[in-house]
Amino acid sequence: MSNILKNSWILFTRNKEYFSSIVVSPVIILLLFSFVLSFQSKVNIAVINQDQGRFGTKIEEIIQDIDFVKPLKIDLKEVENDIRNGKIDLAVIIEKNASGMDLNMEKPIRFIKSQNSELSGYMETILNTAIANYNSGNSVQFTITQNQVSEKGVPITNALGMVLFKMIGSASILAGLIISEKKNGIKNRIYISKTKLCTYLIGRGSILFIHLLLFSFIYFITAKLFNFDFGMKYPAQILIIFGVLGIFTTAFGLLLSAFANDDNTAWRFGVLVLLPASILSGALFPFDAMPESLQTAGNLFPQRWITNAIEILQNGGSLSDTFFPLIGVLLLSAVFSAAASVRLNKSLS
């Protein structure tokens, strides 16, 4: 086994496209998509109207009329998580019975914002100016209570789907290596060395998996250096998800090598399967924006299970809450690996 691992390491590292595919390209994608897609022409503001009276309706109308604002309706309990993961920039909370309050004595509006946000100051000025004559025609300057959420950096969610897509796509490198060795008489070498086929596959796959783990750490460290925000309470937990994804990528590469006869076929098949699966799973586009029929189809793909696990952590869940989507990915990986072993065993016999 040690000889196979050593040989696999040498074969992979000699491939000029290898590190470019699993390290350089994903990191460039991370930087490009995180920075470029984080800047929008409108800011997302959650409006939570608990008043249900004339005052609350007036505030909602004012916010809707602001050109640079996109008002959203969300639950109050989701506000802090949505601010942390970059879904909203600010939450405007209109307190209960605000319409009956004395605006000179009480505080009818509360903001929840990130620590580094300057948006609340602008919104306070806009709201004060717009409703200056609300209270019986008198100019009223009321103070808005502001709660702060821990400071967030550039949201990484925009780039995450592309990084997942690129990472799974590296399975074609493992497939290409094994296909090349099949053409060059790997059967005879396995027979002469008295090595079991499963040992050979484990050796080849293990090196790819180790390199994917190294990439995950590089990805995580790069994100930290640039102050990217994972939208999670414990960002390091994403490394566990990447570990599971690495297992799936390795198994998928073994499956491609078993059923494809040349490198180009493996690459084309990988792209034809991965691209639509990634789109339907919500890795590349917002899953909630898709029609229900496409969401149903997307739920069948492992990319959706991985994305769902990430969303659970971003919404304040724990690792135990990700058990079912991640165990599904691991079980499918086991099926792929077993199918690859059986198929390769038949083709080499």
N, C-alpha and C positions, 0 to 999 in steps of 0.2 A: 504493500500500500504506500509506503514512504517513497518508493521509486516512482510510482504513478503520480503522486502529489508533486514531487520535484519536477518530473517531466512535464506535467500539466502547467505548472507555474512558468517554466521556460517557454513552452509553446504559446501561452497566452501573452506573456510580456514581450515576445518577439513580434507579435502582430502589431503593425503600425497603427491600425485603426482601433485597437483595443482600448487603450486608455483614453483616446479621444472620444470614444463612444460612451464609456461608462463613467468618466470623470470630467473631462474638459467640457464636452457639449452640455451635460446637465447643469454644470455650474454656471456656464454662460447663459443658459436658458433661465436659471434661477435669478441671476442678476438682471437680465434684460426684462423679463416679464414682470418681476416684482416691482422694478422701478417704473417702467413705462405704463403698465396697466393700473398702477396705484393712483395715478393722477387723472381725475375726472373733471368734467365741466360743471357737474352738480355735486352737492354734498348730500348725503343721506341723513335725514333727521327723523327720528321717531317721535310721533306726536301721540301722547297718551292722555286722552281727555276723560278725566274722572268726574267732571262737573256736570255734563249733560244739560247745562243751562245756556243762557244767552252769552255769558262771558266766555265759556269754553268754545262755543261755536264761533265767536268773533276771533279768538286766538287761532283756531284752525284755519279760518278763512285768510287771516293775515299771512300765516306761514305758507299756505298754498299759493299765494300771490307773489312770493319772493322768487325771483328768476333763478337764482343759483341754488335753490333748495329743492330736493326731492323728498316730500314727506312720506313716511312709511307708518303702517299700523302694526305694532307688535305688542306682545304681553310685557307687562312691567317686570316680571321675573326673568325675562330674557335680555333685558337691557345691558347689564354689565358684561355678559358674555359676548353680545353682539358688538359692543364697543371694543372689547379686547381683540376680537378676530377681524375687526375692520368692516363689519357689515353696515354699521352706522357710525356717524361722527359725533352725534349729540342726541340726547333724549330730552324733549320738552314735556314735562308732566304738569298737567293742570289739575290742581287739587280738588277734592270733593267740596261741593257747595261753594265753589269760587265765586259764583254769581252773587251770592249773598254776603260776601266778605266786605269789610271796610278796607279798601285798598290802601288807606293811609296807615292802618294798624296791623294788617295781616299780610301774609305772603301767599298769593294764590297760585304762583308758578314755581316749579322747581326744575333745575337742570341737572342732568347727570352727564358728565363729560370725561374725557381722558385728561390726565394731568398736563399734557403738553398742548392742549387745544386752546386756540384763541377765538374759536367760533362763538363761544358762549357770550363773550363781550359784545360782539357785533349783534347777536340775536337779542341780547338784553336791550341794547340801544334801539333796535328796530321795533321791538314790541312796546317799549315805553313810548316811543314817538307815535306809533300807529294807534294806540288806544289812549292817548292823552286826554281825549274828550269823552272817554267811555263813562266815567263816573259823573253823571249829571252835568256834562259839559265842562267840568273842571280839569285842569291839567294835573295829572297824578304821576309822580315818579316813585314807583314801588321797587323794592329790592327783591331780587330773585335768589332764592336759596340754591346753592350749587354744591352737588356732591361729586367727588372725583373718583375715577377709576384709575388704577395703576397705569403709568405711562406706557404707551404702545409705540412700536416702531413702524416701519413700512410693512403693510400686510403681505404675508407670503402666500396667501390663498390663491392669488392670481397665477402664480407660477407652479403651484404644487401639482396640478393635473398634468402639465407638460413634462414635468420631471418624472412623474410616475410612468407616463407613456414612454419616455425615452429609456427609463430603467428597464421596463419589461421588454422593450425592443432589443436590448442587449442579449436577449436569449438567442438571437440569430447567430451571434458570434460562437457560442458553445455548439450550436447545431452545425455551423459551418466546419468547425474543427473535427467533430466526430464524423461528419459526412466525408470530409477529405481523408480521414484515416480509414474509413470503410473502403474507399477507392484504392488506397495504397496497401491493402492487405492486412488490416488490423486483426482479422480472424487468425491468420497464421501466427502473429506475434503473441496474441492472447493464448493460443494453444501451446506454443513453445514455452512461454513463461509460466504456464500452469496457473494463470490468473483467471479468476471467475469474472464473468461479464459484469455482474453487479458491482464487483470491486472496481473494475475499470470505470464504470459509469459514476460511481461515488467519487472516485478520485478526480475525474474530469469536472464533475459538477461542483465538488467542494471548493476548488480553486476559484471558479466563477463566483460562488457564494461568498467566499472570503473577500474577494475584490469588491463585491457589491456592498459588503459591510464596511469596508474601508471607504468606499465612496459615500456611504451614508454619514459617516463621521465627518468627512470633508465637507459634505453638504451642510450638515448641522453647524459645524464650526464657522463656515463661510457666512451662514445666515446670522449667527451671533455676532460676528465681526462687523457686519453691516447693519446691525440692530434691526434685523427683520423680525416681524412679529408672527409667531405661529398661531396666535389666538387661543393658546392653551394655558391652563394654570401651571402645568409642569411640562414645558416644551420637550424635555429629554425623552418623554414617553413616545414621541414620534419615531425614535430609533428602534423601538420594539416593533412598530408597524412596518418600518423599512426592513427589519429582519425577516418578518413573515413574507413581505413582498419579495425579498431576495430568494427565499425558498421557492416561492411560486415561479419566479423568473427562471431559476435553475431547472425546475421540473418542466416548464414549458419549452425550454431549450432542448432538453432530452427528448421530449415528445416530437418536436420538429425534426430532430436528427433521425428519429426512427422512421418517420413516414415520408420524408423528402429524400430525393435522390441526388440533388445538387444544391450548391449554395444559393443560387438565384431563386430556385423554387422555395427554399426555406425562408428567404428574405421576403419574397412576394407574398407568401402565405401568411407570414407574421404580420406584415403591414395590412393586408386585406382583412385580417381578423382583428388586429389590435386597434386600428383606427376607428372603425364603426363601433366596436365595443367600448372604446374610451369615450366616444361622443355620447353614446346612449347611457353610459354609466355616470355621467356628470363630471368626469375627470377634466374635460376640456371646456364644457359649457354648463351653466347653472342647471342642475337637475330639476329643481322645482319649476323652472320655466317651460319644461317640456310637456307635451300632451300626455294625458294619463296612459294612453296605449304605449307610448315610447318609454315612459317610466316603468311600466310593467315589463317591457322587454329588457330595459337596462338593469333591472334588479336581478336578472339571470347571470350577469357577467361578474367575474371576480374583481374587476376594477371597481365595480360599484360597492362591493363588500369592503374593499380597502378604503375607498372614499368615505363610506358610511362610518367606518371605525374612526377615521380622522374627524369627521363631523361630530361624532359623539364626544370626543375629547374636547373639541372646540366649544361645544355647548355645555361644558362643565361636568361631563360624565367622567367616570373612572375607568381604569384599564379593565376591571371586571365587567363593565358594561359593554366592552368591545369583544367579549368572549365569542359570541355566536358568529359575527361576521368573520373574525380572524380564524376560528376553528373551521369554518367553511372553506376558507382559502387553503388551509393546511390539508384538509381532507382531499380537496380537489388536486392539490400538489401530489399527494400520495397516489391518487388514481393515475395522474399523468406519468409519474415515475414508473409505476408498475406496468402501465401500457407500453411505455418506451422500452422497458427491459424485455418484456415478452416479444415485442415486435423485432427488436434488434437481435434477440436470441434466435428467432426464426430465420431472419435474413442472413445471419452468419453461420447457420448450421448447414 
